[in-house]
Amino acid sequence: MSEKPPLMARVGRSYFARRSTQVKAVDSGDALHVLNPEERAALRRVEFGAITRAAIAGALSGGACAATEVFADAHWASEPVTYWSVMAAVTIAASVAEIGFIYWDTLRSVHELARVAGIELFGRDRESSDEALIDALARAALELPNPVDLQVGVNPHREAKKWQLVLISLAYKAKVGVTNFVVKLLIRRVLGRVMVRGALRYLPFVSLPVTALWNGVVTWLVLREARIRAMGPSAVEELVKAVFDDAPTLSPAGRLSAMRAVASAIVRTQDLHPNLVRLLSVVARRAGDVGKEELDDVGLFLSSLKALEPSERKLSLQLVAVACIIDGKLSRRERTLWADAMASSGQEIAFQKLEGLRVAFVRGDGFADDVLRTI
């Protein structure tokens, strides 16, 4: 990496290191991206426990704030300074306690998820470690954004508009507060006329299920992302091997197209997801030196596909497929890239195979490489 990870990412790494001395990874005997029935059951237990605890923490935090609001309305409605001072103190204390617990518990759950999946983050000898994977899991657990400058020669924001990035960031920060506000407003408008005035005093308690539900959903998304990142390195090695083992020696144009296939997906996702960074590195190792050619121009990649030999074109299309699904999602922009690549190659646009590859990877079925060979 080109710069020091942020403080929270370093805190997450230190926690993983400490916990790794206390518990050992489970040896499943198969590849890390392949989930057997025992691993699936263990992962479900980890996820269910984390989601339940996050929901309870949200309900307790929301309950403390709601009870304080009801009490303050009854006793200090005419004393705004006292009212808002008490509300602010309780809200801040409850929020800090909730967020602190959820961060700690999510870190613990992400490490446990990696452990039951058979991943030894710091090596059995306590010396070797996969720094990129550790950083990726810590960032997932703490909901930290992926770094932009990794000196990989690809700008993920090449096609992004600055106002879009700002809007996404603002929407992310506003999530729980806006949800609670909208729910309360709807209830006031819909039920305000049929509820007695006394009952309306307890409207703040509406935030309990809302906050609990939101915490549960966010925790589920965090753990899903952590699982995708944990399986990524193993899956990348297997899928790239399947692509290159079936291909002849590449020409300079074929090597460049292979690199651009992955770089184009990074540009379209507008994010340096750790699985994509890993994929770019592994493809670079297999493809060899491509000189100082520009990698992240999607237009150049698409326009060069027709001129490739059929075997090299197939390799590039398979790498686009892997790059589109290796982050566990298949966004509209990724689907557009896939459609454009297939159209530029004169191929039928079949999203079913691409979605099949994504599902096989996410589920850890162990036959994603077989699905890939059909593309």
LINMO-V275932 format. One record per residue. N is the residue number from 0. RES is the residue in one letter. PSI is psi in degrees with one decimal (NA if undefined). NEAR is the number of other ideal C-beta (glycine too) atoms within 8 Angstrom. D_CENTER is the distance of its C-alpha to the mean C-alpha in Angstrom with 1 decimal. Layout:
# LINMO-V275932
n:N res:RES psi:PSI near:NEAR d_center:D_CENTER
n:N res:RES psi:PSI near:NEAR d_center:D_CENTER
This chain:
# LINMO-V275932
n:0 res:M psi:152.2 near:7 d_center:19.2
n:1 res:S psi:-13.7 near:6 d_center:21.4
n:2 res:E psi:162.1 near:6 d_center:21.1
n:3 res:K psi:134.3 near:5 d_center:20.9
n:4 res:P psi:153.3 near:10 d_center:17.5
n:5 res:P psi:163.8 near:7 d_center:17.7
n:6 res:L psi:-47.8 near:5 d_center:19.5
n:7 res:M psi:-37.2 near:9 d_center:16.8
n:8 res:A psi:-37.3 near:13 d_center:14.9
n:9 res:R psi:-36.3 near:10 d_center:18.4
n:10 res:V psi:-43.6 near:10 d_center:19.0
n:11 res:G psi:-42.2 near:14 d_center:16.1
n:12 res:R psi:-42.4 near:12 d_center:17.4
n:13 res:S psi:-38.9 near:8 d_center:20.9
n:14 res:Y psi:-44.0 near:12 d_center:20.0
n:15 res:F psi:-41.0 near:15 d_center:18.5
n:16 res:A psi:-42.4 near:9 d_center:21.7
n:17 res:R psi:-45.2 near:8 d_center:23.9
n:18 res:R psi:-28.2 near:10 d_center:22.5
n:19 res:S psi:-21.3 near:12 d_center:22.6
n:20 res:T psi:-14.9 near:6 d_center:26.4
n:21 res:Q psi:-30.7 near:5 d_center:26.8
n:22 res:V psi:147.1 near:6 d_center:25.0
n:23 res:K psi:151.6 near:5 d_center:24.9
n:24 res:A psi:153.7 near:9 d_center:22.5
n:25 res:V psi:127.0 near:10 d_center:23.7
n:26 res:D psi:106.0 near:5 d_center:25.2
n:27 res:S psi:-17.0 near:9 d_center:24.6
n:28 res:G psi:0.5 near:3 d_center:26.5
n:29 res:D psi:179.5 near:7 d_center:24.2
n:30 res:A psi:151.7 near:7 d_center:21.4
n:31 res:L psi:-27.6 near:10 d_center:18.1
n:32 res:H psi:1.5 near:13 d_center:16.2
n:33 res:V psi:122.7 near:9 d_center:19.0
n:34 res:L psi:114.8 near:12 d_center:18.9
n:35 res:N psi:170.7 near:8 d_center:22.4
n:36 res:P psi:-38.7 near:5 d_center:23.6
n:37 res:E psi:-42.0 near:7 d_center:24.0
n:38 res:E psi:-39.5 near:14 d_center:20.4
n:39 res:R psi:-44.8 near:10 d_center:19.1
n:40 res:A psi:-41.6 near:8 d_center:21.4
n:41 res:A psi:-40.4 near:11 d_center:20.4
n:42 res:L psi:-40.1 near:13 d_center:16.7
n:43 res:R psi:-39.0 near:8 d_center:17.8
n:44 res:R psi:-43.5 near:8 d_center:19.9
n:45 res:V psi:-46.7 near:13 d_center:17.4
n:46 res:E psi:-44.2 near:12 d_center:15.0
n:47 res:F psi:-42.2 near:8 d_center:18.1
n:48 res:G psi:-44.7 near:9 d_center:19.5
n:49 res:A psi:-42.5 near:13 d_center:16.6
n:50 res:I psi:-42.5 near:12 d_center:16.3
n:51 res:T psi:-45.9 near:9 d_center:20.1
n:52 res:R psi:-37.9 near:10 d_center:20.5
n:53 res:A psi:-40.6 near:15 d_center:18.0
n:54 res:A psi:-41.9 near:13 d_center:20.0
n:55 res:I psi:-42.0 near:9 d_center:23.2
n:56 res:A psi:-40.8 near:13 d_center:22.4
n:57 res:G psi:-41.1 near:16 d_center:21.7
n:58 res:A psi:-41.2 near:12 d_center:24.9
n:59 res:L psi:-42.7 near:10 d_center:26.9
n:60 res:S psi:-46.4 near:13 d_center:25.8
n:61 res:G psi:-36.2 near:15 d_center:26.5
n:62 res:G psi:-41.0 near:10 d_center:29.7
n:63 res:A psi:-43.6 near:10 d_center:31.0
n:64 res:C psi:-40.4 near:14 d_center:30.5
n:65 res:A psi:-43.8 near:13 d_center:32.0
n:66 res:A psi:-40.3 near:8 d_center:35.0
n:67 res:T psi:-40.5 near:12 d_center:35.6
n:68 res:E psi:-43.4 near:10 d_center:35.6
n:69 res:V psi:-44.7 near:12 d_center:38.1
n:70 res:F psi:-42.8 near:8 d_center:40.3
n:71 res:A psi:-37.6 near:13 d_center:40.3
n:72 res:D psi:-36.3 near:9 d_center:41.2
n:73 res:A psi:-28.0 near:7 d_center:44.2
n:74 res:H psi:-29.3 near:6 d_center:45.5
n:75 res:W psi:26.8 near:9 d_center:44.5
n:76 res:A psi:-31.3 near:8 d_center:44.0
n:77 res:S psi:4.6 near:4 d_center:46.9
n:78 res:E psi:81.2 near:7 d_center:45.8
n:79 res:P psi:-36.5 near:6 d_center:42.7
n:80 res:V psi:-49.3 near:6 d_center:42.5
n:81 res:T psi:-43.4 near:9 d_center:42.5
n:82 res:Y psi:-54.6 near:11 d_center:40.2
n:83 res:W psi:-26.7 near:8 d_center:37.4
n:84 res:S psi:-45.5 near:8 d_center:37.8
n:85 res:V psi:-44.5 near:11 d_center:37.4
n:86 res:M psi:-43.5 near:12 d_center:34.4
n:87 res:A psi:-44.0 near:8 d_center:32.7
n:88 res:A psi:-47.1 near:8 d_center:33.4
n:89 res:V psi:-42.0 near:11 d_center:32.1
n:90 res:T psi:-44.7 near:10 d_center:29.0
n:91 res:I psi:-46.5 near:8 d_center:28.0
n:92 res:A psi:-45.3 near:8 d_center:28.9
n:93 res:A psi:-40.5 near:13 d_center:27.1
n:94 res:S psi:-43.0 near:9 d_center:23.9
n:95 res:V psi:-44.2 near:8 d_center:23.9
n:96 res:A psi:-42.0 near:9 d_center:24.6
n:97 res:E psi:-50.0 near:12 d_center:21.8
n:98 res:I psi:-42.4 near:8 d_center:19.1
n:99 res:G psi:-45.3 near:8 d_center:20.5
n:100 res:F psi:-45.4 near:10 d_center:20.6
n:101 res:I psi:-41.5 near:12 d_center:17.1
n:102 res:Y psi:-47.1 near:10 d_center:15.7
n:103 res:W psi:-46.8 near:8 d_center:18.1
n:104 res:D psi:-34.8 near:12 d_center:17.6
n:105 res:T psi:-40.7 near:15 d_center:13.8
n:106 res:L psi:-46.2 near:14 d_center:14.4
n:107 res:R psi:-42.1 near:10 d_center:17.1
n:108 res:S psi:-38.7 near:15 d_center:15.2
n:109 res:V psi:-42.5 near:15 d_center:12.4
n:110 res:H psi:-41.0 near:14 d_center:15.4
n:111 res:E psi:-37.8 near:10 d_center:17.2
n:112 res:L psi:-45.8 near:15 d_center:14.6
n:113 res:A psi:-38.8 near:13 d_center:14.8
n:114 res:R psi:-48.4 near:12 d_center:18.6
n:115 res:V psi:-18.6 near:11 d_center:19.3
n:116 res:A psi:-2.3 near:16 d_center:17.5
n:117 res:G psi:14.7 near:12 d_center:20.0
n:118 res:I psi:121.8 near:10 d_center:18.2
n:119 res:E psi:95.6 near:9 d_center:20.5
n:120 res:L psi:-34.4 near:14 d_center:18.6
n:121 res:F psi:16.7 near:10 d_center:21.9
n:122 res:G psi:148.3 near:9 d_center:24.1
n:123 res:R psi:-24.8 near:4 d_center:27.0
n:124 res:D psi:3.2 near:5 d_center:29.3
n:125 res:R psi:6.9 near:7 d_center:27.2
n:126 res:E psi:-49.5 near:5 d_center:27.6
n:127 res:S psi:146.8 near:5 d_center:25.1
n:128 res:S psi:153.7 near:8 d_center:21.4
n:129 res:D psi:93.1 near:7 d_center:18.4
n:130 res:E psi:-39.9 near:6 d_center:17.7
n:131 res:A psi:-41.3 near:9 d_center:14.7
n:132 res:L psi:-41.5 near:14 d_center:13.0
n:133 res:I psi:-45.8 near:13 d_center:14.1
n:134 res:D psi:-40.2 near:13 d_center:12.9
n:135 res:A psi:-41.0 near:12 d_center:9.3
n:136 res:L psi:-38.8 near:17 d_center:9.4
n:137 res:A psi:-41.9 near:19 d_center:11.3
n:138 res:R psi:-38.9 near:14 d_center:9.1
n:139 res:A psi:-45.4 near:12 d_center:6.2
n:140 res:A psi:-37.0 near:14 d_center:9.4
n:141 res:L psi:7.7 near:13 d_center:10.9
n:142 res:E psi:40.3 near:7 d_center:8.4
n:143 res:L psi:143.4 near:9 d_center:9.8
n:144 res:P psi:155.9 near:4 d_center:9.2
n:145 res:N psi:144.7 near:10 d_center:9.4
n:146 res:P psi:150.1 near:10 d_center:13.1
n:147 res:V psi:-43.3 near:7 d_center:15.1
n:148 res:D psi:97.7 near:6 d_center:18.2
n:149 res:L psi:13.0 near:9 d_center:17.9
n:150 res:Q psi:42.8 near:5 d_center:21.2
n:151 res:V psi:1.3 near:8 d_center:20.0
n:152 res:G psi:12.8 near:6 d_center:22.1
n:153 res:V psi:129.5 near:11 d_center:19.6
n:154 res:N psi:107.1 near:6 d_center:18.9
n:155 res:P psi:-18.3 near:12 d_center:15.7
n:156 res:H psi:20.1 near:8 d_center:17.5
n:157 res:R psi:-40.5 near:7 d_center:20.6
n:158 res:E psi:4.0 near:7 d_center:20.7
n:159 res:A psi:144.0 near:9 d_center:19.0
n:160 res:K psi:137.4 near:5 d_center:21.5
n:161 res:K psi:-38.2 near:6 d_center:21.4
n:162 res:W psi:-29.8 near:6 d_center:22.1
n:163 res:Q psi:-41.2 near:8 d_center:19.0
n:164 res:L psi:-41.7 near:11 d_center:16.8
n:165 res:V psi:-42.8 near:8 d_center:18.9
n:166 res:L psi:-43.1 near:8 d_center:18.8
n:167 res:I psi:-43.6 near:8 d_center:15.0
n:168 res:S psi:-44.5 near:8 d_center:15.1
n:169 res:L psi:-41.4 near:8 d_center:18.1
n:170 res:A psi:-38.6 near:8 d_center:16.7
n:171 res:Y psi:-42.2 near:7 d_center:13.7
n:172 res:K psi:-26.9 near:6 d_center:16.3
n:173 res:A psi:2.4 near:7 d_center:18.7
n:174 res:K psi:-64.1 near:10 d_center:16.8
n:175 res:V psi:-43.7 near:8 d_center:18.9
n:176 res:G psi:-44.7 near:7 d_center:22.1
n:177 res:V psi:-41.4 near:8 d_center:22.4
n:178 res:T psi:-49.0 near:10 d_center:21.7
n:179 res:N psi:-43.0 near:12 d_center:24.4
n:180 res:F psi:-45.8 near:8 d_center:26.8
n:181 res:V psi:-43.4 near:8 d_center:26.6
n:182 res:V psi:-45.8 near:11 d_center:27.2
n:183 res:K psi:-42.0 near:12 d_center:30.1
n:184 res:L psi:-43.2 near:8 d_center:31.6
n:185 res:L psi:-43.8 near:8 d_center:31.5
n:186 res:I psi:-39.6 near:11 d_center:33.1
n:187 res:R psi:-41.8 near:10 d_center:35.8
n:188 res:R psi:-41.1 near:7 d_center:36.7
n:189 res:V psi:-42.6 near:6 d_center:36.7
n:190 res:L psi:-6.5 near:8 d_center:38.2
n:191 res:G psi:-33.7 near:9 d_center:40.0
n:192 res:R psi:-22.5 near:4 d_center:43.2
n:193 res:V psi:-14.9 near:4 d_center:43.4
n:194 res:M psi:141.7 near:8 d_center:42.3
n:195 res:V psi:155.8 near:5 d_center:45.0
n:196 res:R psi:-37.1 near:6 d_center:44.7
n:197 res:G psi:-37.5 near:5 d_center:44.3
n:198 res:A psi:-31.8 near:7 d_center:41.3
n:199 res:L psi:-21.5 near:10 d_center:39.5
n:200 res:R psi:-27.3 near:9 d_center:39.6
n:201 res:Y psi:12.7 near:8 d_center:37.0
n:202 res:L psi:-33.9 near:9 d_center:34.5
n:203 res:P psi:-24.8 near:10 d_center:32.3
n:204 res:F psi:-8.2 near:10 d_center:31.4
n:205 res:V psi:-26.7 near:11 d_center:29.5
n:206 res:S psi:-18.9 near:13 d_center:26.6
n:207 res:L psi:-59.9 near:12 d_center:26.3
n:208 res:P psi:-32.2 near:8 d_center:24.8
n:209 res:V psi:-49.9 near:13 d_center:22.7
n:210 res:T psi:-40.4 near:14 d_center:21.2
n:211 res:A psi:-45.1 near:13 d_center:20.9
n:212 res:L psi:-44.4 near:10 d_center:19.3
n:213 res:W psi:-44.5 near:12 d_center:16.7
n:214 res:N psi:-40.9 near:13 d_center:15.9
n:215 res:G psi:-44.0 near:13 d_center:15.6
n:216 res:V psi:-46.0 near:8 d_center:13.3
n:217 res:V psi:-41.6 near:11 d_center:10.9
n:218 res:T psi:-40.9 near:15 d_center:11.3
n:219 res:W psi:-43.3 near:10 d_center:10.7
n:220 res:L psi:-40.7 near:8 d_center:7.3
n:221 res:V psi:-46.1 near:13 d_center:6.5
n:222 res:L psi:-35.0 near:16 d_center:8.4
n:223 res:R psi:-44.7 near:9 d_center:7.2
n:224 res:E psi:-40.4 near:10 d_center:3.8
n:225 res:A psi:-39.6 near:14 d_center:6.6
n:226 res:R psi:-40.4 near:11 d_center:8.9
n:227 res:I psi:-42.4 near:12 d_center:7.4
n:228 res:R psi:-34.3 near:13 d_center:7.5
n:229 res:A psi:-38.4 near:13 d_center:10.8
n:230 res:M psi:-18.2 near:14 d_center:12.3
n:231 res:G psi:-54.7 near:15 d_center:11.5
n:232 res:P psi:-44.3 near:11 d_center:14.5
n:233 res:S psi:-44.0 near:10 d_center:16.9
n:234 res:A psi:-39.9 near:13 d_center:16.0
n:235 res:V psi:-47.8 near:14 d_center:16.3
n:236 res:E psi:-44.4 near:9 d_center:19.7
n:237 res:E psi:-44.5 near:12 d_center:20.9
n:238 res:L psi:-40.6 near:13 d_center:20.0
n:239 res:V psi:-37.9 near:14 d_center:21.4
n:240 res:K psi:-43.2 near:9 d_center:24.4
n:241 res:A psi:-38.5 near:11 d_center:25.0
n:242 res:V psi:-50.4 near:13 d_center:25.0
n:243 res:F psi:-30.5 near:9 d_center:27.3
n:244 res:D psi:-26.3 near:6 d_center:29.6
n:245 res:D psi:2.6 near:6 d_center:30.6
n:246 res:A psi:152.0 near:10 d_center:31.3
n:247 res:P psi:-179.9 near:4 d_center:34.4
n:248 res:T psi:131.8 near:3 d_center:34.7
n:249 res:L psi:146.6 near:12 d_center:33.1
n:250 res:S psi:168.3 near:8 d_center:35.0
n:251 res:P psi:-39.6 near:7 d_center:34.0
n:252 res:A psi:-36.4 near:10 d_center:32.8
n:253 res:G psi:-39.3 near:13 d_center:30.8
n:254 res:R psi:-42.9 near:13 d_center:29.1
n:255 res:L psi:-40.2 near:11 d_center:28.2
n:256 res:S psi:-36.8 near:16 d_center:26.9
n:257 res:A psi:-43.6 near:16 d_center:24.6
n:258 res:M psi:-40.9 near:14 d_center:23.1
n:259 res:R psi:-27.4 near:15 d_center:23.0
n:260 res:A psi:-45.7 near:16 d_center:21.2
n:261 res:V psi:-43.4 near:16 d_center:18.1
n:262 res:A psi:-36.8 near:14 d_center:18.6
n:263 res:S psi:-38.3 near:16 d_center:19.1
n:264 res:A psi:-37.4 near:14 d_center:15.7
n:265 res:I psi:-43.3 near:16 d_center:14.2
n:266 res:V psi:-41.8 near:14 d_center:16.6
n:267 res:R psi:-34.3 near:13 d_center:15.9
n:268 res:T psi:-16.9 near:13 d_center:12.1
n:269 res:Q psi:35.0 near:10 d_center:13.2
n:270 res:D psi:136.6 near:9 d_center:10.5
n:271 res:L psi:70.3 near:13 d_center:11.0
n:272 res:H psi:138.3 near:11 d_center:7.9
n:273 res:P psi:-31.7 near:14 d_center:9.4
n:274 res:N psi:-34.1 near:14 d_center:10.0
n:275 res:L psi:-37.7 near:16 d_center:11.8
n:276 res:V psi:-43.1 near:12 d_center:13.6
n:277 res:R psi:-43.4 near:12 d_center:14.7
n:278 res:L psi:-44.4 near:14 d_center:15.8
n:279 res:L psi:-41.3 near:14 d_center:17.8
n:280 res:S psi:-43.8 near:9 d_center:19.4
n:281 res:V psi:-40.9 near:11 d_center:20.5
n:282 res:V psi:-39.2 near:14 d_center:21.8
n:283 res:A psi:-39.3 near:10 d_center:23.7
n:284 res:R psi:-40.2 near:6 d_center:25.2
n:285 res:R psi:-35.7 near:9 d_center:26.4
n:286 res:A psi:-35.8 near:10 d_center:27.5
n:287 res:G psi:-175.5 near:7 d_center:29.4
n:288 res:D psi:132.9 near:4 d_center:30.4
n:289 res:V psi:11.7 near:11 d_center:30.1
n:290 res:G psi:-150.3 near:4 d_center:31.8
n:291 res:K psi:29.1 near:2 d_center:30.8
n:292 res:E psi:150.0 near:6 d_center:30.0
n:293 res:E psi:127.3 near:5 d_center:27.5
n:294 res:L psi:-31.1 near:10 d_center:24.2
n:295 res:D psi:25.6 near:13 d_center:22.1
n:296 res:D psi:103.7 near:8 d_center:24.7
n:297 res:V psi:-37.5 near:11 d_center:23.5
n:298 res:G psi:-43.5 near:6 d_center:27.1
n:299 res:L psi:-39.6 near:9 d_center:28.6
n:300 res:F psi:-48.7 near:15 d_center:26.4
n:301 res:L psi:-40.9 near:11 d_center:27.3
n:302 res:S psi:-21.7 near:8 d_center:30.9
n:303 res:S psi:-10.3 near:12 d_center:31.4
n:304 res:L psi:-41.6 near:14 d_center:30.3
n:305 res:K psi:-29.9 near:9 d_center:33.7
n:306 res:A psi:-9.1 near:5 d_center:35.6
n:307 res:L psi:156.7 near:12 d_center:33.9
n:308 res:E psi:149.6 near:7 d_center:35.6
n:309 res:P psi:-41.0 near:6 d_center:34.4
n:310 res:S psi:-36.3 near:8 d_center:32.9
n:311 res:E psi:-36.1 near:15 d_center:31.0
n:312 res:R psi:-41.2 near:13 d_center:29.9
n:313 res:K psi:-43.5 near:9 d_center:28.6
n:314 res:L psi:-43.7 near:15 d_center:26.7
n:315 res:S psi:-41.9 near:17 d_center:25.0
n:316 res:L psi:-38.4 near:15 d_center:24.1
n:317 res:Q psi:-37.5 near:11 d_center:22.6
n:318 res:L psi:-35.7 near:14 d_center:20.5
n:319 res:V psi:-42.5 near:15 d_center:19.3
n:320 res:A psi:-46.5 near:14 d_center:18.4
n:321 res:V psi:-44.3 near:16 d_center:16.4
n:322 res:A psi:-33.1 near:14 d_center:14.6
n:323 res:C psi:-26.8 near:14 d_center:13.9
n:324 res:I psi:-7.7 near:14 d_center:12.3
n:325 res:I psi:-11.8 near:15 d_center:10.9
n:326 res:D psi:6.4 near:10 d_center:7.2
n:327 res:G psi:-5.0 near:10 d_center:8.0
n:328 res:K psi:164.9 near:7 d_center:8.9
n:329 res:L psi:85.9 near:9 d_center:12.4
n:330 res:S psi:170.3 near:8 d_center:12.8
n:331 res:R psi:-41.3 near:5 d_center:16.4
n:332 res:R psi:-34.2 near:9 d_center:16.6
n:333 res:E psi:-39.6 near:14 d_center:15.5
n:334 res:R psi:-37.5 near:12 d_center:18.1
n:335 res:T psi:-42.3 near:9 d_center:20.6
n:336 res:L psi:-44.6 near:14 d_center:20.2
n:337 res:W psi:-44.4 near:14 d_center:20.8
n:338 res:A psi:-42.7 near:10 d_center:23.8
n:339 res:D psi:-40.8 near:9 d_center:25.2
n:340 res:A psi:-42.8 near:16 d_center:25.1
n:341 res:M psi:-41.8 near:12 d_center:26.8
n:342 res:A psi:-40.4 near:9 d_center:29.3
n:343 res:S psi:-22.9 near:10 d_center:30.1
n:344 res:S psi:0.6 near:10 d_center:30.8
n:345 res:G psi:25.1 near:5 d_center:33.0
n:346 res:Q psi:155.5 near:7 d_center:30.9
n:347 res:E psi:135.6 near:4 d_center:30.3
n:348 res:I psi:101.1 near:8 d_center:27.0
n:349 res:A psi:101.2 near:7 d_center:25.7
n:350 res:F psi:-18.9 near:9 d_center:22.2
n:351 res:Q psi:-42.5 near:6 d_center:22.9
n:352 res:K psi:-38.6 near:11 d_center:22.6
n:353 res:L psi:-44.6 near:15 d_center:19.3
n:354 res:E psi:-36.4 near:9 d_center:17.8
n:355 res:G psi:-38.8 near:9 d_center:19.6
n:356 res:L psi:-42.3 near:15 d_center:18.0
n:357 res:R psi:-46.9 near:13 d_center:14.4
n:358 res:V psi:-42.6 near:8 d_center:15.6
n:359 res:A psi:-38.7 near:11 d_center:17.4
n:360 res:F psi:-48.7 near:14 d_center:14.5
n:361 res:V psi:-40.6 near:8 d_center:12.2
n:362 res:R psi:-17.8 near:7 d_center:15.3
n:363 res:G psi:37.1 near:11 d_center:16.4
n:364 res:D psi:-23.9 near:8 d_center:19.8
n:365 res:G psi:0.9 near:9 d_center:21.1
n:366 res:F psi:24.0 near:7 d_center:22.5
n:367 res:A psi:-35.4 near:14 d_center:19.9
n:368 res:D psi:-34.1 near:10 d_center:22.2
n:369 res:D psi:-40.9 near:7 d_center:25.1
n:370 res:V psi:-40.5 near:12 d_center:23.3
n:371 res:L psi:-39.2 near:14 d_center:22.5
n:372 res:R psi:-17.6 near:8 d_center:26.2
n:373 res:T psi:-7.8 near:6 d_center:27.2
n:374 res:I psi:NA near:10 d_center:25.6
